């Protein structure tokens, strides 16, 4: 399954989004918790973006479906490796493993890696 470079960029941005969102949420939580002891109101615009959270909740399962289809159409990969990648993508750590899978198997062209 070959993707054009612009489509790879779109998939890459969509793949990085959930991981970046998790980091932004962690920053909001830490910042919010550190401001509570000062007695001041916690006003962080990123934390108020509920629509962004909903977008991420819809995006992760769609990306998982895309990567599973891509994985099982990928030639030259053994069944054990496919099973391991499928388990890694479907487990709750998907935002961590999807960028790795994207870089190793989607972004790099199969012929250019020298394998």
Secondary structure as UniProt FT lines:
FT   HELIX           5..36
FT   TURN            37..39
FT   HELIX           45..48
FT   HELIX           50..73
FT   TURN            75..76
FT   HELIX           79..90
FT   TURN            92..93
FT   HELIX           94..101
FT   HELIX           102..107
FT   TURN            110..112
//
